[in-house]
Amino acid sequence: MKQEIDPKETNRKEAFEHWMKSPMPMVTLTKTFDVTRLYKLSKRKGFKFNMLLCWCIAKTASKMEEFYLLPENGKLYKYDRLAINMIVNNVKGGLSFCDIVSDDNLEQFNANYLYLTKTVKQTCQDLLDSEAVIVGTSTLVGTELDCIVNQYSGIYNNPFLAWGRYRRHWFKTTLPISFQFHHVQMDGQQATHFLVELQKTINDLK
């Protein structure tokens, strides 16, 4: 469910006043993650690497209240659920989109991931959840990338994570991930906390 709230009644009051009208309100942070655990699980259990990473992102984000607040068209909205947006290459050679609701159950999230991505690939029809706050993702595995910067226009205000191809080393696998967020939604302190907690979620995945 989505509802408009008064920014003055939240801890984002000052941020809303400072950044809501900024022509470039987005901030991008990039961190290199140790994704060895995800790589090994994907090889041993047959899970898609991208699915595992998206599950970790959703699980981590869903525990932070800042992710449930989103500025839109000069207003601030609060949501009661969170979903991950996937970009899918469809059968017509174009791009389609689907939103996968966060679920602490990895098996259920995997089932939803496989079903929804297959459906939008075949139908070329987007499956979007307008009542969930969306964490966008983009995977560009054509090459290794150090950083990805998305639009800074303030048109698309959702938090957004993007990455390229992971990097194999002798004993571990690493992956730089870019995290973009609207400054009204959170400050650097909360954003860096999210990145630290995301690494913990990856490490603890069983």
Steps between C-alpha positions, in 0.01 A plus 500: 500500500617852417398811694606863498654623825604837637882531479491720812384199701797285395873500568548605135353847558824695448612278212166559327537877535860496375487249216145469367548782251861423416558459123736209574375334821648154441817368666705202381729287717704204372635216709685184399332198660634157577241280326686172538211354698252580221729362231550169684128461576406569140742233381415240767123544524413621151362836615545792263771733630289806418202361691712440810638853491154652452368297793782631720429858388128466572556332836743772611295793371178368654651542848568872458214748545658751258430269208125523563497878451511644149472857367282540194382818325578723796333271753618229737340155502524205735462138388434184698679255272810490282575340165803457273472610138661278236588596143444203269609448139177394327450275198452797268846632577375781722487556875215414736467560872363309797475568873571217743369554853755455777470166680722372783445148368769445237319208336182702457688802368682274254172351378353847449819618327502212254128522424481877458817543295394215270152647463613850403765357270241303306210746507705823468254649751622679813384368838522794740384549859377858544429449870853392598806718536737388226873440524627508143778274372697472178745227405751568222703181479658573163815611678646585841400849618641715778199733536162572342329839526133519406286807426540786745196688379268427792240349266564148630550531874504134602818355649695321230783245502702398195796275430698338221675164477644357821875449529654164579819491706697206637299461818210742472256671265443875513246736348484883504141615555376856446225619733302811404245662731302823536643727767153560643463128562823455692837655581846355450495350849197284425625417150838376624325303774293329232814404305665360813189301589471371142845347527398335827186359338710355218747347745225348715300347214440132566 
